């Protein structure tokens, strides 16, 4: 704080001894020590307050940077979400446009054609209304 050397302190002490005298010098030294202690505590308090303010400002800057980055990420995600939603809507519209043609084709495929059904035999196999004929009983034995 002050640039006072040891020799300068001795000179100040001798002047104080001459001016104050030996009886008052003790009380003056105690009072001076208390005042210097208070001054040091005050200086330390001011230093710590300045340090806290600087840290607070740094934290505010860091918070602003993090908020800016979060906004940038949010904007990017919103843009990608809109792009995906647009692509989804386009795909859904394409599927909806293809659906009537596809449903007609699937309905036609689901219905069997008359020519695809197996033909029923016109001749009786020999069994009619539970009555067995000789030709059917012979084939049953084989």
C-alpha positions, 0 to 999 in steps of 0.5 A: 500500500504505502512504500515505507521502509524499516528506517522510515518507521524508526524515524516516525516512531522517534518523532512520535515518542518526542511529540507524544511522550512515553505515556501517550505513545502506548495508547496512540500505538494501540489506536493506530494498530486498530485503525490500520486493522480496520483499514485492512479489513475494509480494503479486503472487503472492497477487494472481495466485493469487486471479485464477486462482482467480476465473477457475477458479470462472468456468470452473466456472460456465460449464461447469455452465451448458453442461452444463445446456444440453446436458442440456436439449437432450438431453432435448428430443431424446429427447422428440422421438425418442420422439414420432417413434418412437410416430408411426412405430409407429402408422403401422407398425401402421396399415399392418400392419392394412391389409396383409391387406385390401390384399394380398387386393385386390392378389392379386385384381387380379393374377389375370386374370379369365376374362372379361378374356382374349381369346376364341379364334376358333372358325373356322380362318383357313385355315391348319391344320397348315401346309397353306395353303388357297386363302382364306389364300393369297389374303389373304397375297397382298393 
